[in-house]
């Protein structure tokens, strides 16, 4: 009987551990058009698929021609462009404990669009996207970001020119603050921002110089909820 009791206890503990692991994820891949990998704390990359779990600390990497959409536990969504590297630096959300809110990302390469969830709406100062040129702070936002590092030759702005190296930002709704050691600027809905490097203050730029990050409809549209991330009319410059 003692052996049976011990076995039952072990099974219960195992179930608890599995259950704990299952709810440990902070997001889920909802759309994927190609190959994406995730490298977690172990350092070993894993191949992602639709319904794959995204965990705090993961480095998400999209390969060429791959678009991916991730929905987080608070309802926030991020869509990644091809050739993007995004680290989920920290993500903590409990609906009943806003004091513990935290959602910080590091965009190392490429571009994305993001839509704020409940966490970002109630704890705006606890959400941010860092890059090597500036940090993007959100204000209940739908925005796009493109980090060019001699790798945006295939991208064009509204006048047909290739974008300069640096961080390009566009805002669809709400606003974002763009900050580095040299200064800070607020980019509102319908505006474009640009930061060439960490030593130059962020600035709002004219639409002719702006870059608007959009996504293919198959990735941007969520037919289950009707929400979209990164679609627009024909006047947008699709990247």
Backbone bond lengths (Angstrom), bond angles and torsions (degrees), N, CA, C in turn:
res aa  C-N    CA-C-N  psi(-1)  N-CA   C-N-CA  omega(-1)  CA-C   N-CA-C  phi
1 X - - - 1.460 - - 1.518 111.19 -
2 X 1.376 115.48 -39.18 1.454 118.48 179.30 1.513 110.97 -63.40
3 X 1.350 116.15 -39.49 1.462 120.21 178.97 1.515 110.22 -63.43
4 X 1.357 115.81 -42.65 1.461 120.37 179.34 1.518 110.58 -63.81
5 X 1.364 115.94 -41.92 1.462 120.99 178.84 1.525 110.79 -61.78
6 X 1.362 115.22 -41.39 1.462 119.18 179.42 1.509 111.33 -65.16
7 X 1.352 115.50 -39.55 1.454 120.05 178.82 1.521 111.13 -63.50
8 X 1.327 116.85 -42.83 1.462 121.52 178.91 1.526 110.79 -62.11
9 X 1.341 114.85 -42.58 1.458 119.46 179.68 1.519 110.86 -61.99
10 X 1.336 115.39 -41.64 1.464 119.89 179.47 1.522 110.69 -64.26
11 X 1.337 115.30 -40.67 1.463 119.43 179.58 1.520 110.91 -64.99
12 X 1.332 117.02 -42.16 1.460 121.10 178.53 1.516 110.65 -62.15
13 X 1.354 115.45 -43.84 1.452 119.73 178.99 1.524 110.35 -62.72
14 X 1.338 115.68 -42.85 1.466 119.37 178.66 1.507 111.83 -60.81
15 X 1.332 116.58 -41.76 1.469 120.60 179.00 1.515 110.45 -63.66
16 X 1.329 115.72 -40.28 1.460 119.54 179.29 1.511 110.78 -62.85
17 X 1.351 115.44 -41.76 1.457 118.97 -179.57 1.511 111.03 -65.65
18 X 1.324 116.63 -42.09 1.460 120.31 177.47 1.508 110.45 -62.60
19 X 1.342 115.40 -44.80 1.464 119.70 179.67 1.510 110.63 -61.80
20 X 1.359 116.17 -43.56 1.455 119.61 179.85 1.503 111.11 -61.12
21 X 1.364 116.28 -40.72 1.455 120.13 179.09 1.512 110.95 -65.09
22 X 1.347 116.64 -36.89 1.453 121.11 -176.40 1.514 111.96 -66.50
23 X 1.335 116.56 -31.28 1.451 118.17 -178.00 1.528 111.77 -100.01
24 X 1.352 115.69 5.37 1.458 119.50 -177.88 1.526 111.60 -76.34
25 X 1.339 117.19 -21.89 1.449 120.69 -177.80 1.514 112.13 -64.19
26 X 1.324 115.43 148.28 1.461 120.28 179.65 1.526 112.18 -104.72
27 X 1.333 116.96 -7.15 1.455 120.05 -179.82 1.515 111.23 -162.62
28 X 1.344 115.01 171.42 1.460 121.94 -178.52 1.524 109.48 -138.47
29 X 1.322 116.67 139.16 1.462 121.31 174.53 1.527 108.50 -73.65
30 X 1.320 117.47 121.65 1.468 120.57 -178.64 1.523 113.01 -105.87
31 X 1.330 117.79 -26.66 1.460 122.44 178.67 1.523 108.13 -139.97
32 X 1.335 116.84 141.10 1.459 120.63 179.30 1.526 109.24 -154.26
33 X 1.348 116.23 126.69 1.463 119.86 -176.02 1.518 113.41 -104.58
34 X 1.322 118.15 -2.94 1.464 120.36 -177.77 1.517 110.64 -165.06
35 X 1.327 116.20 -135.08 1.462 121.34 -174.91 1.524 111.42 -102.19
36 X 1.323 116.19 125.86 1.458 122.41 172.86 1.517 108.60 -134.38
37 X 1.328 115.78 138.23 1.448 120.76 176.19 1.522 109.59 -118.06
38 X 1.317 115.41 160.39 1.455 121.91 176.86 1.515 108.84 -133.35
39 X 1.327 115.71 130.00 1.457 120.30 177.91 1.520 107.89 -113.28
40 X 1.319 116.51 117.70 1.451 121.51 -177.37 1.518 112.71 -98.57
41 X 1.320 115.71 -156.71 1.459 121.67 -175.60 1.524 111.82 -64.19
42 X 1.326 118.02 -27.64 1.461 121.08 -178.93 1.524 111.83 -73.78
43 X 1.329 116.94 -18.57 1.455 120.89 -179.07 1.509 114.19 86.20
44 X 1.323 117.56 -7.37 1.464 121.38 -179.86 1.525 109.82 -91.32
45 X 1.339 118.83 123.30 1.463 120.41 179.98 1.524 111.60 -71.12
46 X 1.309 115.59 146.47 1.460 120.20 174.87 1.520 108.69 -126.12
47 X 1.303 116.02 144.50 1.452 122.03 -179.43 1.521 109.16 -78.35
48 X 1.331 116.56 127.15 1.454 121.05 -177.40 1.528 111.41 -93.34
49 X 1.321 115.50 155.30 1.462 122.86 177.46 1.523 108.00 -143.61
50 X 1.321 116.96 171.99 1.457 119.88 173.84 1.530 108.57 -59.79
51 X 1.327 116.52 133.90 1.458 125.92 -176.23 1.531 113.23 82.49
52 X 1.347 117.94 0.59 1.463 119.39 174.83 1.520 109.91 -66.31
53 X 1.324 114.80 146.79 1.461 121.50 -178.53 1.526 110.62 -86.55
54 X 1.332 115.90 137.87 1.462 122.39 174.31 1.523 107.76 -106.89
55 X 1.325 116.25 131.66 1.450 121.29 -176.28 1.525 112.37 -113.67
56 X 1.303 115.81 157.79 1.455 120.91 174.06 1.523 109.14 -58.57
57 X 1.327 116.85 133.60 1.452 122.05 -178.77 1.512 114.69 93.78
58 X 1.332 117.96 -12.15 1.462 121.18 -178.44 1.527 111.94 -65.77
59 X 1.332 115.69 142.72 1.459 122.99 169.48 1.521 107.01 -104.09
60 X 1.335 116.85 112.32 1.461 122.16 -179.22 1.521 108.97 -93.20
61 X 1.341 115.86 130.60 1.460 121.16 -176.67 1.529 108.90 -129.81
62 X 1.333 116.61 119.27 1.466 120.85 175.53 1.519 109.39 -98.75
63 X 1.334 115.83 137.10 1.454 120.96 179.35 1.535 110.01 -85.29
64 X 1.331 115.88 179.61 1.460 121.18 179.69 1.528 110.84 -56.90
65 X 1.337 115.40 136.42 1.468 123.76 178.01 1.529 113.24 67.41
66 X 1.324 117.28 14.48 1.464 120.84 179.61 1.524 111.19 -104.49
67 X 1.326 115.81 127.68 1.463 122.76 170.57 1.526 107.49 -113.91
68 X 1.318 116.49 142.01 1.469 120.25 -179.00 1.522 109.79 -140.32
69 X 1.319 115.14 143.69 1.463 121.31 178.80 1.519 108.95 -123.18
70 X 1.329 115.97 130.66 1.462 122.02 -178.99 1.519 109.11 -122.01
71 X 1.329 116.52 131.93 1.458 121.90 175.34 1.520 108.62 -108.33
72 X 1.334 116.31 127.99 1.460 121.49 -177.84 1.522 111.07 -95.05
73 X 1.332 115.62 167.35 1.457 121.57 -170.20 1.524 113.39 -65.23
74 X 1.333 118.30 -20.35 1.464 120.41 179.09 1.523 112.34 -95.09
75 X 1.349 116.93 5.15 1.458 121.14 -179.93 1.515 114.26 96.75
76 X 1.333 118.21 -7.25 1.467 121.11 176.39 1.528 109.55 -66.63
77 X 1.331 116.39 151.19 1.456 120.79 178.08 1.514 110.58 -135.93
78 X 1.335 115.33 143.92 1.454 122.74 177.21 1.524 108.27 -131.55
79 X 1.339 116.68 133.01 1.455 122.33 175.57 1.529 108.08 -113.93
80 X 1.322 116.80 127.63 1.457 122.74 -176.77 1.521 110.98 -102.35
81 X 1.338 115.98 138.03 1.456 122.42 174.24 1.532 110.10 -80.03
82 X 1.344 116.63 168.30 1.466 119.64 172.16 1.535 111.00 -60.36
83 X 1.330 115.98 147.18 1.452 121.05 177.63 1.512 114.37 68.32
84 X 1.327 116.57 31.18 1.465 121.58 -177.55 1.523 110.81 -106.29
85 X 1.326 115.08 143.40 1.464 122.05 172.57 1.523 108.13 -125.44
86 X 1.318 116.84 116.72 1.460 122.79 -178.33 1.523 109.66 -129.58
87 X 1.331 116.20 123.98 1.454 120.20 177.05 1.537 110.35 -100.99
88 X 1.319 115.81 132.24 1.464 121.60 173.66 1.523 106.38 -85.06
89 X 1.315 116.44 86.15 1.466 121.07 -171.76 1.523 111.88 -63.55
90 X 1.332 116.53 -44.23 1.471 120.91 175.36 1.517 108.91 -153.80
91 X 1.324 116.03 144.35 1.469 120.44 177.00 1.516 108.84 -153.80
92 X 1.323 115.37 111.57 1.458 121.10 179.62 1.525 108.51 -134.38
93 X 1.323 116.59 121.21 1.466 120.42 179.82 1.513 110.17 -146.38
94 X 1.327 115.30 123.16 1.456 123.27 168.74 1.524 106.00 -133.33
95 X 1.304 116.35 124.10 1.465 120.35 -173.50 1.522 112.89 -56.45
96 X 1.342 116.70 -32.49 1.469 120.51 -177.27 1.524 113.22 -90.47
97 X 1.361 117.87 -2.83 1.463 120.32 -176.42 1.529 111.04 -131.96
98 X 1.330 117.21 71.46 1.465 119.31 -179.75 1.519 113.57 -62.81
99 X 1.329 117.24 -20.27 1.469 119.82 179.75 1.527 111.94 -66.18
100 X 1.331 117.11 -18.98 1.465 120.90 179.96 1.526 113.27 -97.93
101 X 1.325 117.87 6.03 1.463 121.83 -177.19 1.527 112.16 -58.91
102 X 1.329 115.71 139.99 1.464 121.42 174.74 1.521 108.51 -165.09
103 X 1.337 116.57 127.85 1.468 121.42 176.13 1.522 108.35 -149.10
104 X 1.325 115.72 97.30 1.458 120.74 -179.42 1.524 109.97 -126.18
105 X 1.323 114.42 133.81 1.457 122.10 -177.34 1.527 109.20 -123.43
106 X 1.332 115.35 156.48 1.455 120.78 175.19 1.527 108.51 -125.30
107 X 1.339 115.80 114.27 1.463 121.30 177.64 1.527 107.55 -89.62
108 X 1.319 116.55 106.56 1.456 122.16 -176.91 1.517 112.21 -89.70
109 X 1.327 116.11 -26.55 1.458 120.46 -174.43 1.525 109.05 -164.61
110 X 1.333 117.27 145.56 1.455 120.90 172.24 1.505 114.37 89.44
111 X 1.338 116.47 -147.43 1.459 120.47 -174.78 1.510 112.57 -152.54
112 X 1.334 115.19 167.02 1.457 120.93 -175.94 1.524 110.72 -159.67
113 X 1.314 114.28 166.89 1.463 122.51 164.51 1.515 107.27 -124.55
114 X 1.329 116.28 146.27 1.458 120.33 -177.88 1.521 110.61 -140.00
115 X 1.314 115.16 143.97 1.459 122.55 175.83 1.528 108.24 -123.91
116 X 1.311 115.76 130.24 1.464 121.96 -177.50 1.527 112.38 -65.25
117 X 1.328 115.61 141.94 1.451 121.54 172.44 1.521 110.72 -103.46
118 X 1.330 116.53 -162.52 1.464 121.07 -177.82 1.525 111.33 -61.23
119 X 1.336 116.63 -40.17 1.459 120.57 -178.72 1.531 110.55 -58.37
120 X 1.327 116.90 -47.39 1.456 120.85 -178.68 1.510 113.95 -68.79
121 X 1.309 116.62 -25.55 1.468 119.88 -179.99 1.526 111.77 -78.18
122 X 1.339 116.17 -31.83 1.466 118.00 -176.64 1.535 112.45 -100.67
123 X 1.337 117.74 -19.30 1.474 121.21 -177.31 1.526 109.27 -135.01
124 X 1.329 116.66 65.42 1.455 120.91 -172.81 1.521 113.12 -60.61
125 X 1.321 117.29 -31.77 1.458 120.23 -177.94 1.522 112.65 -78.58
126 X 1.338 116.95 -1.02 1.458 120.60 -179.52 1.520 112.76 -112.44
127 X 1.340 116.24 20.85 1.457 121.96 177.87 1.519 108.26 -130.57
128 X 1.318 117.91 133.74 1.452 119.64 179.05 1.514 112.75 -164.00
129 X 1.335 115.17 155.22 1.460 123.07 175.92 1.528 107.53 -121.47
130 X 1.313 117.80 116.87 1.451 120.76 -179.75 1.529 110.60 -98.73
131 X 1.341 115.88 148.29 1.461 122.76 171.72 1.521 107.35 -136.28
132 X 1.325 117.08 -179.00 1.457 119.58 179.93 1.528 112.69 -78.26
133 X 1.333 117.65 -4.04 1.466 120.20 178.81 1.522 113.11 -113.19
134 X 1.335 117.35 -31.96 1.468 120.20 -176.71 1.521 109.94 -166.47
135 X 1.334 114.76 168.25 1.461 122.53 176.22 1.518 109.51 -111.48
136 X 1.332 115.94 135.64 1.462 121.98 178.20 1.516 108.49 -101.13
137 X 1.325 116.44 119.41 1.459 122.01 174.44 1.512 109.10 -103.40
138 X 1.310 117.10 138.28 1.469 119.62 -173.44 1.524 111.62 -97.81
139 X 1.342 114.99 157.37 1.463 122.53 178.82 1.530 109.35 -136.49
140 X 1.330 117.68 58.55 1.461 121.11 -176.88 1.519 110.20 64.50
141 X 1.323 116.78 69.44 1.451 121.95 -153.83 1.515 115.50 -129.55
142 X 1.341 113.84 152.91 1.464 123.60 162.72 1.526 105.22 -123.88
143 X 1.338 116.53 112.44 1.458 119.30 -174.35 1.520 111.27 -142.33
144 X 1.333 115.08 165.36 1.452 121.80 175.35 1.509 110.42 -123.33
145 X 1.328 116.74 151.90 1.461 122.00 178.26 1.521 109.32 -141.74
146 X 1.331 115.55 137.16 1.462 121.55 177.78 1.524 108.05 -134.19
147 X 1.322 116.27 121.41 1.459 122.02 -179.95 1.520 108.43 -103.38
148 X 1.352 116.23 109.25 1.464 121.16 -178.70 1.523 109.92 -97.73
149 X 1.330 115.36 125.39 1.461 121.84 -179.90 1.522 108.47 -135.97
150 X 1.350 114.61 64.90 1.467 121.97 -175.71 1.526 111.42 60.80
151 X 1.347 116.68 29.29 1.461 120.67 -178.15 1.534 112.46 -136.69
152 X 1.351 117.25 21.20 1.464 120.18 -178.98 1.534 111.40 -114.35
153 X 1.327 116.64 28.89 1.458 120.41 -178.01 1.512 114.22 -61.30
154 X 1.334 117.12 -26.80 1.462 120.60 -178.24 1.526 112.82 -87.15
155 X 1.334 116.72 -3.06 1.463 122.11 -177.01 1.527 109.28 -97.74
156 X 1.338 116.70 144.01 1.461 121.20 178.08 1.519 109.73 -130.36
157 X 1.346 115.03 147.74 1.460 119.05 173.33 1.526 109.41 -88.79
158 X 1.323 117.70 -170.51 1.467 121.41 -174.11 1.527 112.85 -63.03
159 X 1.327 117.50 -24.03 1.467 120.72 -179.49 1.518 112.34 -94.96
160 X 1.326 117.22 1.07 1.458 120.51 178.96 1.513 114.61 90.75
161 X 1.333 117.17 6.21 1.456 120.96 -179.95 1.527 110.90 -92.19
162 X 1.327 115.27 151.17 1.462 119.41 175.98 1.522 109.55 -73.51
163 X 1.313 118.86 141.54 1.471 121.06 -179.32 1.517 112.03 -70.25
164 X 1.323 115.42 148.29 1.463 120.72 176.26 1.518 109.81 -71.69
165 X 1.311 116.23 157.50 1.461 120.18 174.97 1.521 110.13 -63.30
166 X 1.322 115.79 142.98 1.449 121.78 -178.20 1.512 110.51 136.79
167 X 1.323 116.67 -170.04 1.460 122.95 -179.33 1.521 110.40 -99.83
168 X 1.332 115.73 121.68 1.462 122.62 177.18 1.530 108.66 -107.24
169 X 1.330 116.84 134.96 1.462 122.11 -177.10 1.521 109.87 -131.47
170 X 1.318 117.20 138.64 1.465 121.32 170.91 1.518 109.02 -133.29
171 X 1.333 116.27 148.40 1.467 120.73 -175.21 1.527 109.61 -123.91
172 X 1.327 116.54 126.36 1.463 122.28 177.81 1.520 111.39 -91.18
173 X 1.321 116.82 -41.37 1.464 120.82 177.38 1.518 109.12 -147.39
174 X 1.336 115.48 155.14 1.456 119.74 -176.45 1.517 110.65 73.39
175 X 1.322 117.37 -143.42 1.459 122.59 178.47 1.514 109.37 -159.90
176 X 1.333 115.36 161.77 1.465 120.24 174.34 1.521 108.83 -131.08
177 X 1.314 116.06 148.38 1.454 120.99 170.97 1.522 107.36 -99.62
178 X 1.329 116.06 133.33 1.464 121.18 178.72 1.527 107.06 -114.90
179 X 1.328 116.33 120.96 1.458 120.67 -169.17 1.519 111.54 -134.11
180 X 1.330 116.10 138.21 1.462 121.49 166.52 1.524 108.45 -144.40
181 X 1.317 117.41 -172.24 1.467 120.89 -176.08 1.523 112.42 -64.52
182 X 1.329 117.23 -20.38 1.465 120.99 -176.70 1.524 113.34 -90.60
183 X 1.330 117.82 -15.52 1.457 118.75 -179.80 1.517 113.26 162.70
184 X 1.318 115.24 -171.38 1.464 122.13 -178.57 1.519 109.66 -146.79
185 X 1.350 116.61 145.18 1.451 120.22 173.65 1.521 108.85 -142.74
186 X 1.326 115.91 154.90 1.460 122.55 178.35 1.526 108.35 -103.98
187 X 1.316 116.47 128.35 1.461 122.35 178.04 1.523 107.17 -111.10
188 X 1.331 116.43 116.49 1.458 122.08 -175.85 1.523 111.63 -95.75
189 X 1.337 115.67 173.30 1.463 121.48 -179.99 1.523 110.41 -55.20
190 X 1.335 115.92 131.96 1.450 121.61 -179.69 1.514 114.35 87.24
191 X 1.329 117.57 -3.28 1.463 121.53 -179.17 1.527 111.62 -105.60
192 X 1.351 113.47 166.17 1.454 121.59 178.74 1.524 109.74 -124.86
193 X 1.324 116.24 142.92 1.453 121.03 177.34 1.513 110.95 -123.00
194 X 1.345 116.00 157.15 1.461 120.50 179.49 1.523 110.08 -149.47
195 X 1.336 115.23 138.42 1.466 121.80 176.00 1.533 107.36 -134.29
196 X 1.332 118.76 111.37 1.466 119.88 -177.24 1.524 114.12 -71.34
197 X 1.342 116.93 -33.94 1.458 120.49 -178.75 1.527 109.21 -163.10
198 X 1.334 115.95 174.08 1.458 120.79 -174.85 1.521 113.12 -70.44
199 X 1.335 117.37 -15.17 1.464 120.82 -177.80 1.524 113.27 -96.90
200 X 1.335 117.16 -0.30 1.462 121.97 -178.44 1.522 110.00 -114.64
201 X 1.332 119.04 134.48 1.465 120.53 -179.30 1.534 111.90 -62.69
202 X 1.316 117.85 142.12 1.466 120.88 174.02 1.531 109.95 -62.08
203 X 1.339 116.44 151.82 1.465 119.91 -178.37 1.517 110.02 -146.54
204 X 1.338 115.39 151.08 1.461 121.92 169.99 1.523 107.46 -81.80
205 X 1.347 116.87 133.79 1.458 121.16 -177.35 1.526 110.17 -118.36
206 X 1.339 118.09 158.55 1.468 121.17 179.26 1.527 111.25 -64.17
207 X 1.332 117.61 154.30 1.468 120.56 179.10 1.525 113.17 -55.45
208 X 1.332 117.68 -31.25 1.468 120.41 -179.96 1.528 111.93 -64.60
209 X 1.332 116.76 -21.76 1.455 120.95 179.24 1.529 112.09 -105.10
210 X 1.313 116.50 -4.27 1.454 120.62 -175.30 1.511 113.15 -81.33
211 X 1.313 115.25 155.74 1.458 123.20 175.73 1.518 108.41 -119.04
212 X 1.330 115.69 121.93 1.467 119.68 177.90 1.520 108.93 -108.20
213 X 1.304 115.02 117.68 1.462 121.18 -178.17 1.527 108.85 -81.99
214 X 1.325 117.02 116.76 1.463 120.95 175.48 1.521 109.13 -122.85
215 X 1.321 115.33 165.40 1.456 121.21 -174.68 1.525 110.76 -127.80
216 X 1.347 117.79 157.04 1.464 120.36 175.52 1.523 110.64 -58.47
217 X 1.338 118.28 142.77 1.464 120.90 -178.94 1.529 113.93 -54.02
218 X 1.332 117.69 -33.76 1.465 120.73 -178.42 1.523 112.06 -64.00
219 X 1.330 116.42 -25.26 1.460 120.89 178.74 1.522 110.90 -98.53
220 X 1.326 116.26 -38.58 1.463 120.76 -173.60 1.524 112.83 -73.73
221 X 1.321 117.47 -32.04 1.454 120.39 -175.32 1.518 111.56 -91.04
222 X 1.317 114.90 136.42 1.460 121.63 176.44 1.524 107.31 -114.72
223 X 1.317 116.85 95.26 1.466 120.41 -173.78 1.521 112.14 -65.78
224 X 1.330 116.30 -21.59 1.453 118.60 -179.75 1.516 112.60 -69.36
225 X 1.333 117.39 -32.34 1.462 120.34 -177.35 1.514 112.64 -118.10
226 X 1.339 115.90 -13.78 1.455 119.04 -177.91 1.511 113.09 84.99
227 X 1.338 118.14 -4.27 1.454 120.54 -178.45 1.520 110.49 -81.07
228 X 1.340 115.91 153.49 1.450 120.57 178.16 1.521 109.31 -130.47
229 X 1.333 114.92 152.09 1.460 121.05 176.15 1.519 107.39 -132.53
230 X 1.345 116.19 98.28 1.449 118.27 172.71 1.508 116.32 98.73
231 X 1.333 118.61 18.72 1.453 119.94 173.09 1.517 109.01 -101.31
232 X 1.295 115.61 166.94 1.458 119.01 179.55 1.502 110.79 -173.13
233 X 1.326 116.26 -170.15 1.454 119.39 -178.50 1.523 109.62 -85.63
234 X 1.331 115.38 -178.65 1.450 120.98 -174.87 1.511 114.55 -68.65
235 X 1.319 118.33 -9.28 1.454 120.39 -179.34 1.517 113.06 -80.77
236 X 1.328 116.18 -10.37 1.454 119.67 -179.76 1.513 111.13 -77.28
237 X 1.305 115.43 151.23 1.458 121.59 174.02 1.510 107.72 -89.98
238 X 1.330 117.01 109.24 1.466 120.14 -176.07 1.527 109.76 -82.56
239 X 1.316 116.20 128.90 1.464 121.70 -178.34 1.510 111.27 -100.98
